[in-house]
Amino acid sequence: MKTNAELQRDVQKAIQWEPLLHSAEIGVTAKDGIVSLTGVVDSYAKKWKPKMPPKK
């Protein structure tokens, strides 16, 4: 199982690779294996992009 720090880092890296998203707009925290995203974005598409399943 990944640690909270590993989860947080992985999500931050995934956000950096999404051209629609800016990592400075989105805060990422992880606690007890649950990741939370916070912040403000300027479009509906940006709001829902992080909730979509990752492509691997």
N, CA, C, O and CB atoms as a CASP TS submission, in Angstrom:
PFRMAT TS
TARGET T0000
AUTHOR 0000-0000-0000
METHOD Language model
MODEL 1
PARENT N/A
ATOM      1  N   MET     1       0.838  -1.171   0.000  1.00  0.00           N
ATOM      2  CA  MET     1       0.000   0.000   0.000  1.00  0.00           C
ATOM      3  C   MET     1       0.890   1.244   0.000  1.00  0.00           C
ATOM      4  O   MET     1       1.931   1.274   0.656  1.00  0.00           O
ATOM      5  CB  MET     1      -0.957  -0.008   1.215  1.00  0.00           C
ATOM      6  N   LYS     2       0.473   2.256  -0.734  1.00  0.00           N
ATOM      7  CA  LYS     2       1.256   3.487  -0.809  1.00  0.00           C
ATOM      8  C   LYS     2       1.026   4.341   0.430  1.00  0.00           C
ATOM      9  O   LYS     2      -0.047   4.326   1.032  1.00  0.00           O
ATOM     10  CB  LYS     2       0.900   4.279  -2.076  1.00  0.00           C
ATOM     11  N   THR     3       2.057   5.080   0.787  1.00  0.00           N
ATOM     12  CA  THR     3       1.925   6.023   1.894  1.00  0.00           C
ATOM     13  C   THR     3       1.161   7.255   1.420  1.00  0.00           C
ATOM     14  O   THR     3       0.979   7.457   0.219  1.00  0.00           O
ATOM     15  CB  THR     3       3.319   6.422   2.454  1.00  0.00           C
ATOM     16  N   ASN     4       0.718   8.069   2.362  1.00  0.00           N
ATOM     17  CA  ASN     4       0.030   9.315   2.001  1.00  0.00           C
ATOM     18  C   ASN     4       0.924  10.214   1.156  1.00  0.00           C
ATOM     19  O   ASN     4       0.463  10.828   0.194  1.00  0.00           O
ATOM     20  CB  ASN     4      -0.419  10.064   3.261  1.00  0.00           C
ATOM     21  N   ALA     5       2.196  10.290   1.514  1.00  0.00           N
ATOM     22  CA  ALA     5       3.140  11.120   0.757  1.00  0.00           C
ATOM     23  C   ALA     5       3.286  10.616  -0.675  1.00  0.00           C
ATOM     24  O   ALA     5       3.360  11.417  -1.607  1.00  0.00           O
ATOM     25  CB  ALA     5       4.514  11.140   1.449  1.00  0.00           C
ATOM     26  N   GLU     6       3.328   9.302  -0.858  1.00  0.00           N
ATOM     27  CA  GLU     6       3.437   8.735  -2.204  1.00  0.00           C
ATOM     28  C   GLU     6       2.176   9.017  -3.018  1.00  0.00           C
ATOM     29  O   GLU     6       2.263   9.368  -4.195  1.00  0.00           O
ATOM     30  CB  GLU     6       3.692   7.219  -2.130  1.00  0.00           C
ATOM     31  N   LEU     7       1.010   8.866  -2.400  1.00  0.00           N
ATOM     32  CA  LEU     7      -0.251   9.174  -3.084  1.00  0.00           C
ATOM     33  C   LEU     7      -0.292  10.635  -3.519  1.00  0.00           C
ATOM     34  O   LEU     7      -0.645  10.946  -4.657  1.00  0.00           O
ATOM     35  CB  LEU     7      -1.449   8.861  -2.172  1.00  0.00           C
ATOM     36  N   GLN     8       0.068  11.516  -2.610  1.00  0.00           N
ATOM     37  CA  GLN     8       0.059  12.947  -2.901  1.00  0.00           C
ATOM     38  C   GLN     8       1.000  13.266  -4.058  1.00  0.00           C
ATOM     39  O   GLN     8       0.636  13.997  -4.978  1.00  0.00           O
ATOM     40  CB  GLN     8       0.456  13.753  -1.653  1.00  0.00           C
ATOM     41  N   ARG     9       2.191  12.724  -4.009  1.00  0.00           N
ATOM     42  CA  ARG     9       3.177  12.967  -5.064  1.00  0.00           C
ATOM     43  C   ARG     9       2.686  12.427  -6.412  1.00  0.00           C
ATOM     44  O   ARG     9       2.842  13.091  -7.437  1.00  0.00           O
ATOM     45  CB  ARG     9       4.525  12.319  -4.694  1.00  0.00           C
ATOM     46  N   ASP    10       2.099  11.235  -6.417  1.00  0.00           N
ATOM     47  CA  ASP    10       1.614  10.638  -7.663  1.00  0.00           C
ATOM     48  C   ASP    10       0.500  11.481  -8.293  1.00  0.00           C
ATOM     49  O   ASP    10       0.471  11.666  -9.510  1.00  0.00           O
ATOM     50  CB  ASP    10       1.110   9.213  -7.404  1.00  0.00           C
ATOM     51  N   VAL    11      -0.407  11.987  -7.466  1.00  0.00           N
ATOM     52  CA  VAL    11      -1.500  12.813  -7.986  1.00  0.00           C
ATOM     53  C   VAL    11      -0.951  14.142  -8.504  1.00  0.00           C
ATOM     54  O   VAL    11      -1.376  14.620  -9.556  1.00  0.00           O
ATOM     55  CB  VAL    11      -2.570  13.061  -6.892  1.00  0.00           C
ATOM     56  N   GLN    12      -0.011  14.739  -7.774  1.00  0.00           N
ATOM     57  CA  GLN    12       0.593  15.989  -8.234  1.00  0.00           C
ATOM     58  C   GLN    12       1.293  15.809  -9.572  1.00  0.00           C
ATOM     59  O   GLN    12       1.203  16.674 -10.443  1.00  0.00           O
ATOM     60  CB  GLN    12       1.580  16.514  -7.197  1.00  0.00           C
ATOM     61  N   LYS    13       1.987  14.695  -9.740  1.00  0.00           N
ATOM     62  CA  LYS    13       2.657  14.412 -11.015  1.00  0.00           C
ATOM     63  C   LYS    13       1.639  14.234 -12.138  1.00  0.00           C
ATOM     64  O   LYS    13       1.851  14.716 -13.250  1.00  0.00           O
ATOM     65  CB  LYS    13       3.535  13.152 -10.896  1.00  0.00           C
ATOM     66  N   ALA    14       0.534  13.543 -11.849  1.00  0.00           N
ATOM     67  CA  ALA    14      -0.498  13.329 -12.862  1.00  0.00           C
ATOM     68  C   ALA    14      -1.111  14.656 -13.292  1.00  0.00           C
ATOM     69  O   ALA    14      -1.384  14.854 -14.476  1.00  0.00           O
ATOM     70  CB  ALA    14      -1.590  12.387 -12.331  1.00  0.00           C
ATOM     71  N   ILE    15      -1.327  15.555 -12.357  1.00  0.00           N
ATOM     72  CA  ILE    15      -1.883  16.872 -12.683  1.00  0.00           C
ATOM     73  C   ILE    15      -0.919  17.657 -13.565  1.00  0.00           C
ATOM     74  O   ILE    15      -1.350  18.366 -14.475  1.00  0.00           O
ATOM     75  CB  ILE    15      -2.192  17.664 -11.396  1.00  0.00           C
ATOM     76  N   GLN    16       0.372  17.538 -13.306  1.00  0.00           N
ATOM     77  CA  GLN    16       1.363  18.264 -14.107  1.00  0.00           C
ATOM     78  C   GLN    16       1.343  17.817 -15.564  1.00  0.00           C
ATOM     79  O   GLN    16       1.672  18.608 -16.448  1.00  0.00           O
ATOM     80  CB  GLN    16       2.763  18.067 -13.524  1.00  0.00           C
ATOM     81  N   TRP    17       0.968  16.577 -15.835  1.00  0.00           N
ATOM     82  CA  TRP    17       0.961  16.046 -17.194  1.00  0.00           C
ATOM     83  C   TRP    17      -0.323  16.342 -17.947  1.00  0.00           C
ATOM     84  O   TRP    17      -0.406  16.071 -19.145  1.00  0.00           O
ATOM     85  CB  TRP    17       1.185  14.570 -17.160  1.00  0.00           C
ATOM     86  N   GLU    18      -1.325  16.889 -17.276  1.00  0.00           N
ATOM     87  CA  GLU    18      -2.580  17.229 -17.941  1.00  0.00           C
ATOM     88  C   GLU    18      -2.487  18.645 -18.498  1.00  0.00           C
ATOM     89  O   GLU    18      -2.377  19.595 -17.723  1.00  0.00           O
ATOM     90  CB  GLU    18      -3.781  17.099 -16.964  1.00  0.00           C
ATOM     91  N   PRO    19      -2.527  18.814 -19.816  1.00  0.00           N
ATOM     92  CA  PRO    19      -2.364  20.150 -20.405  1.00  0.00           C
ATOM     93  C   PRO    19      -3.480  21.121 -20.020  1.00  0.00           C
ATOM     94  O   PRO    19      -3.262  22.333 -20.011  1.00  0.00           O
ATOM     95  CB  PRO    19      -2.303  20.039 -21.909  1.00  0.00           C
ATOM     96  N   LEU    20      -4.665  20.610 -19.702  1.00  0.00           N
ATOM     97  CA  LEU    20      -5.787  21.454 -19.348  1.00  0.00           C
ATOM     98  C   LEU    20      -5.663  22.025 -17.930  1.00  0.00           C
ATOM     99  O   LEU    20      -6.242  23.066 -17.620  1.00  0.00           O
ATOM    100  CB  LEU    20      -7.070  20.673 -19.480  1.00  0.00           C
ATOM    101  N   LEU    21      -4.910  21.337 -17.084  1.00  0.00           N
ATOM    102  CA  LEU    21      -4.812  21.716 -15.670  1.00  0.00           C
ATOM    103  C   LEU    21      -3.493  22.402 -15.354  1.00  0.00           C
ATOM    104  O   LEU    21      -2.477  22.140 -15.997  1.00  0.00           O
ATOM    105  CB  LEU    21      -4.973  20.491 -14.785  1.00  0.00           C
ATOM    106  N   HIS    22      -3.516  23.281 -14.362  1.00  0.00           N
ATOM    107  CA  HIS    22      -2.308  23.934 -13.878  1.00  0.00           C
ATOM    108  C   HIS    22      -2.123  23.546 -12.417  1.00  0.00           C
ATOM    109  O   HIS    22      -2.999  23.795 -11.589  1.00  0.00           O
ATOM    110  CB  HIS    22      -2.388  25.491 -14.050  1.00  0.00           C
ATOM    111  N   SER    23      -0.993  22.941 -12.104  1.00  0.00           N
ATOM    112  CA  SER    23      -0.779  22.439 -10.748  1.00  0.00           C
ATOM    113  C   SER    23      -0.852  23.543  -9.701  1.00  0.00           C
ATOM    114  O   SER    23      -1.151  23.261  -8.540  1.00  0.00           O
ATOM    115  CB  SER    23       0.560  21.746 -10.660  1.00  0.00           C
ATOM    116  N   ALA    24      -0.588  24.789 -10.076  1.00  0.00           N
ATOM    117  CA  ALA    24      -0.669  25.894  -9.128  1.00  0.00           C
ATOM    118  C   ALA    24      -2.112  26.183  -8.724  1.00  0.00           C
ATOM    119  O   ALA    24      -2.346  26.782  -7.674  1.00  0.00           O
ATOM    120  CB  ALA    24      -0.036  27.144  -9.724  1.00  0.00           C
ATOM    121  N   GLU    25      -3.087  25.765  -9.542  1.00  0.00           N
ATOM    122  CA  GLU    25      -4.502  25.997  -9.254  1.00  0.00           C
ATOM    123  C   GLU    25      -5.081  24.946  -8.309  1.00  0.00           C
ATOM    124  O   GLU    25      -6.122  25.176  -7.693  1.00  0.00           O
ATOM    125  CB  GLU    25      -5.297  26.014 -10.547  1.00  0.00           C
ATOM    126  N   ILE    26      -4.417  23.794  -8.188  1.00  0.00           N
ATOM    127  CA  ILE    26      -5.004  22.657  -7.486  1.00  0.00           C
ATOM    128  C   ILE    26      -4.091  22.207  -6.353  1.00  0.00           C
ATOM    129  O   ILE    26      -2.923  21.882  -6.567  1.00  0.00           O
ATOM    130  CB  ILE    26      -5.265  21.493  -8.459  1.00  0.00           C
ATOM    131  N   GLY    27      -4.640  22.196  -5.152  1.00  0.00           N
ATOM    132  CA  GLY    27      -3.917  21.680  -3.992  1.00  0.00           C
ATOM    133  C   GLY    27      -4.254  20.209  -3.802  1.00  0.00           C
ATOM    134  O   GLY    27      -5.396  19.797  -4.005  1.00  0.00           O
ATOM    135  N   VAL    28      -3.267  19.423  -3.416  1.00  0.00           N
ATOM    136  CA  VAL    28      -3.462  17.990  -3.228  1.00  0.00           C
ATOM    137  C   VAL    28      -3.029  17.623  -1.814  1.00  0.00           C
ATOM    138  O   VAL    28      -1.918  17.939  -1.388  1.00  0.00           O
ATOM    139  CB  VAL    28      -2.668  17.167  -4.289  1.00  0.00           C
ATOM    140  N   THR    29      -3.922  16.951  -1.096  1.00  0.00           N
ATOM    141  CA  THR    29      -3.581  16.430   0.227  1.00  0.00           C
ATOM    142  C   THR    29      -3.995  14.967   0.286  1.00  0.00           C
ATOM    143  O   THR    29      -4.905  14.538  -0.424  1.00  0.00           O
ATOM    144  CB  THR    29      -4.273  17.256   1.363  1.00  0.00           C
ATOM    145  N   ALA    30      -3.325  14.214   1.131  1.00  0.00           N
ATOM    146  CA  ALA    30      -3.673  12.810   1.336  1.00  0.00           C
ATOM    147  C   ALA    30      -3.630  12.510   2.831  1.00  0.00           C
ATOM    148  O   ALA    30      -2.682  12.868   3.530  1.00  0.00           O
ATOM    149  CB  ALA    30      -2.707  11.865   0.548  1.00  0.00           C
ATOM    150  N   LYS    31      -4.675  11.849   3.294  1.00  0.00           N
ATOM    151  CA  LYS    31      -4.743  11.462   4.702  1.00  0.00           C
ATOM    152  C   LYS    31      -5.476  10.135   4.803  1.00  0.00           C
ATOM    153  O   LYS    31      -6.576   9.981   4.272  1.00  0.00           O
ATOM    154  CB  LYS    31      -5.451  12.557   5.559  1.00  0.00           C
ATOM    155  N   ASP    32      -4.876   9.198   5.474  1.00  0.00           N
ATOM    156  CA  ASP    32      -5.461   7.860   5.644  1.00  0.00           C
ATOM    157  C   ASP    32      -5.810   7.216   4.307  1.00  0.00           C
ATOM    158  O   ASP    32      -6.807   6.503   4.196  1.00  0.00           O
ATOM    159  CB  ASP    32      -6.711   7.939   6.515  1.00  0.00           C
ATOM    160  N   GLY    33      -4.983   7.469   3.295  1.00  0.00           N
ATOM    161  CA  GLY    33      -5.169   6.861   1.986  1.00  0.00           C
ATOM    162  C   GLY    33      -6.221   7.526   1.115  1.00  0.00           C
ATOM    163  O   GLY    33      -6.534   7.032   0.031  1.00  0.00           O
ATOM    164  N   ILE    34      -6.770   8.642   1.580  1.00  0.00           N
ATOM    165  CA  ILE    34      -7.783   9.368   0.814  1.00  0.00           C
ATOM    166  C   ILE    34      -7.167  10.665   0.295  1.00  0.00           C
ATOM    167  O   ILE    34      -6.600  11.444   1.061  1.00  0.00           O
ATOM    168  CB  ILE    34      -9.050   9.660   1.686  1.00  0.00           C
ATOM    169  N   VAL    35      -7.282  10.885  -0.998  1.00  0.00           N
ATOM    170  CA  VAL    35      -6.717  12.084  -1.623  1.00  0.00           C
ATOM    171  C   VAL    35      -7.815  13.125  -1.800  1.00  0.00           C
ATOM    172  O   VAL    35      -8.909  12.815  -2.272  1.00  0.00           O
ATOM    173  CB  VAL    35      -6.058  11.745  -2.991  1.00  0.00           C
ATOM    174  N   SER    36      -7.513  14.363  -1.417  1.00  0.00           N
ATOM    175  CA  SER    36      -8.452  15.475  -1.586  1.00  0.00           C
ATOM    176  C   SER    36      -7.816  16.532  -2.471  1.00  0.00           C
ATOM    177  O   SER    36      -6.629  16.838  -2.356  1.00  0.00           O
ATOM    178  CB  SER    36      -8.858  16.082  -0.213  1.00  0.00           C
ATOM    179  N   LEU    37      -8.635  17.081  -3.356  1.00  0.00           N
ATOM    180  CA  LEU    37      -8.199  18.160  -4.235  1.00  0.00           C
ATOM    181  C   LEU    37      -8.915  19.437  -3.820  1.00  0.00           C
ATOM    182  O   LEU    37     -10.115  19.421  -3.546  1.00  0.00           O
ATOM    183  CB  LEU    37      -8.480  17.821  -5.734  1.00  0.00           C
ATOM    184  N   THR    38      -8.181  20.540  -3.773  1.00  0.00           N
ATOM    185  CA  THR    38      -8.771  21.836  -3.441  1.00  0.00           C
ATOM    186  C   THR    38      -8.287  22.866  -4.441  1.00  0.00           C
ATOM    187  O   THR    38      -7.258  22.678  -5.091  1.00  0.00           O
ATOM    188  CB  THR    38      -8.413  22.265  -1.993  1.00  0.00           C
ATOM    189  N   GLY    39      -9.027  23.952  -4.564  1.00  0.00           N
ATOM    190  CA  GLY    39      -8.594  25.028  -5.444  1.00  0.00           C
ATOM    191  C   GLY    39      -9.735  25.568  -6.272  1.00  0.00           C
ATOM    192  O   GLY    39     -10.887  25.157  -6.130  1.00  0.00           O
ATOM    193  N   VAL    40      -9.389  26.498  -7.136  1.00  0.00           N
ATOM    194  CA  VAL    40     -10.360  27.142  -8.006  1.00  0.00           C
ATOM    195  C   VAL    40      -9.853  27.056  -9.435  1.00  0.00           C
ATOM    196  O   VAL    40      -8.697  27.369  -9.718  1.00  0.00           O
ATOM    197  CB  VAL    40     -10.605  28.619  -7.586  1.00  0.00           C
ATOM    198  N   VAL    41     -10.731  26.629 -10.328  1.00  0.00           N
ATOM    199  CA  VAL    41     -10.396  26.571 -11.754  1.00  0.00           C
ATOM    200  C   VAL    41     -11.400  27.430 -12.513  1.00  0.00           C
ATOM    201  O   VAL    41     -12.467  27.758 -11.994  1.00  0.00           O
ATOM    202  CB  VAL    41     -10.402  25.092 -12.288  1.00  0.00           C
ATOM    203  N   ASP    42     -11.053  27.790 -13.739  1.00  0.00           N
ATOM    204  CA  ASP    42     -11.875  28.740 -14.482  1.00  0.00           C
ATOM    205  C   ASP    42     -12.815  28.124 -15.517  1.00  0.00           C
ATOM    206  O   ASP    42     -13.390  28.845 -16.332  1.00  0.00           O
ATOM    207  CB  ASP    42     -10.995  29.703 -15.159  1.00  0.00           C
ATOM    208  N   SER    43     -12.977  26.796 -15.496  1.00  0.00           N
ATOM    209  CA  SER    43     -13.918  26.197 -16.441  1.00  0.00           C
ATOM    210  C   SER    43     -14.468  24.891 -15.890  1.00  0.00           C
ATOM    211  O   SER    43     -13.857  24.241 -15.042  1.00  0.00           O
ATOM    212  CB  SER    43     -13.243  25.959 -17.799  1.00  0.00           C
ATOM    213  N   TYR    44     -15.635  24.528 -16.396  1.00  0.00           N
ATOM    214  CA  TYR    44     -16.289  23.283 -15.994  1.00  0.00           C
ATOM    215  C   TYR    44     -15.432  22.073 -16.375  1.00  0.00           C
ATOM    216  O   TYR    44     -15.340  21.115 -15.607  1.00  0.00           O
ATOM    217  CB  TYR    44     -17.684  23.174 -16.643  1.00  0.00           C
ATOM    218  N   ALA    45     -14.816  22.111 -17.537  1.00  0.00           N
ATOM    219  CA  ALA    45     -13.984  21.000 -17.990  1.00  0.00           C
ATOM    220  C   ALA    45     -12.814  20.759 -17.041  1.00  0.00           C
ATOM    221  O   ALA    45     -12.476  19.610 -16.754  1.00  0.00           O
ATOM    222  CB  ALA    45     -13.464  21.270 -19.401  1.00  0.00           C
ATOM    223  N   LYS    46     -12.199  21.825 -16.555  1.00  0.00           N
ATOM    224  CA  LYS    46     -11.088  21.682 -15.611  1.00  0.00           C
ATOM    225  C   LYS    46     -11.565  21.111 -14.293  1.00  0.00           C
ATOM    226  O   LYS    46     -10.828  20.382 -13.629  1.00  0.00           O
ATOM    227  CB  LYS    46     -10.403  23.026 -15.379  1.00  0.00           C
ATOM    228  N   LYS    47     -12.782  21.431 -13.909  1.00  0.00           N
ATOM    229  CA  LYS    47     -13.327  20.931 -12.649  1.00  0.00           C
ATOM    230  C   LYS    47     -13.464  19.416 -12.677  1.00  0.00           C
ATOM    231  O   LYS    47     -13.158  18.750 -11.688  1.00  0.00           O
ATOM    232  CB  LYS    47     -14.684  21.575 -12.359  1.00  0.00           C
ATOM    233  N   TRP    48     -13.915  18.868 -13.786  1.00  0.00           N
ATOM    234  CA  TRP    48     -14.181  17.439 -13.856  1.00  0.00           C
ATOM    235  C   TRP    48     -13.006  16.597 -14.340  1.00  0.00           C
ATOM    236  O   TRP    48     -13.014  15.381 -14.149  1.00  0.00           O
ATOM    237  CB  TRP    48     -15.337  17.205 -14.743  1.00  0.00           C
ATOM    238  N   LYS    49     -12.015  17.193 -14.950  1.00  0.00           N
ATOM    239  CA  LYS    49     -10.869  16.435 -15.477  1.00  0.00           C
ATOM    240  C   LYS    49     -10.172  15.602 -14.396  1.00  0.00           C
ATOM    241  O   LYS    49      -9.882  14.432 -14.650  1.00  0.00           O
ATOM    242  CB  LYS    49      -9.863  17.391 -16.112  1.00  0.00           C
ATOM    243  N   PRO    50      -9.887  16.142 -13.204  1.00  0.00           N
ATOM    244  CA  PRO    50      -9.193  15.328 -12.192  1.00  0.00           C
ATOM    245  C   PRO    50     -10.016  14.154 -11.684  1.00  0.00           C
ATOM    246  O   PRO    50      -9.451  13.208 -11.136  1.00  0.00           O
ATOM    247  CB  PRO    50      -8.805  16.191 -11.026  1.00  0.00           C
ATOM    248  N   LYS    51     -11.315  14.186 -11.848  1.00  0.00           N
ATOM    249  CA  LYS    51     -12.174  13.108 -11.334  1.00  0.00           C
ATOM    250  C   LYS    51     -12.261  11.950 -12.294  1.00  0.00           C
ATOM    251  O   LYS    51     -12.767  10.889 -11.930  1.00  0.00           O
ATOM    252  CB  LYS    51     -13.564  13.629 -11.048  1.00  0.00           C
ATOM    253  N   MET    52     -11.779  12.121 -13.519  1.00  0.00           N
ATOM    254  CA  MET    52     -11.830  11.051 -14.499  1.00  0.00           C
ATOM    255  C   MET    52     -10.749  10.027 -14.171  1.00  0.00           C
ATOM    256  O   MET    52      -9.690  10.382 -13.652  1.00  0.00           O
ATOM    257  CB  MET    52     -11.655  11.603 -15.937  1.00  0.00           C
ATOM    258  N   PRO    53     -11.016   8.746 -14.478  1.00  0.00           N
ATOM    259  CA  PRO    53     -10.012   7.714 -14.186  1.00  0.00           C
ATOM    260  C   PRO    53      -8.721   7.959 -14.949  1.00  0.00           C
ATOM    261  O   PRO    53      -8.746   8.399 -16.098  1.00  0.00           O
ATOM    262  CB  PRO    53     -10.558   6.329 -14.528  1.00  0.00           C
ATOM    263  N   PRO    54      -7.593   7.675 -14.310  1.00  0.00           N
ATOM    264  CA  PRO    54      -6.300   7.882 -14.992  1.00  0.00           C
ATOM    265  C   PRO    54      -6.123   6.899 -16.141  1.00  0.00           C
ATOM    266  O   PRO    54      -6.602   5.767 -16.080  1.00  0.00           O
ATOM    267  CB  PRO    54      -5.132   7.736 -13.997  1.00  0.00           C
ATOM    268  N   LYS    55      -5.434   7.338 -17.183  1.00  0.00           N
ATOM    269  CA  LYS    55      -5.132   6.492 -18.330  1.00  0.00           C
ATOM    270  C   LYS    55      -3.753   5.878 -18.120  1.00  0.00           C
ATOM    271  O   LYS    55      -2.771   6.590 -17.912  1.00  0.00           O
ATOM    272  CB  LYS    55      -5.193   7.301 -19.667  1.00  0.00           C
ATOM    273  N   LYS    56      -3.693   4.567 -18.176  1.00  0.00           N
ATOM    274  CA  LYS    56      -2.400   3.891 -18.032  1.00  0.00           C
ATOM    275  C   LYS    56      -2.298   2.736 -18.976  1.00  0.00           C
ATOM    276  O   LYS    56      -1.279   2.046 -19.000  1.00  0.00           O
ATOM    277  CB  LYS    56      -2.189   3.412 -16.611  1.00  0.00           C
TER
END
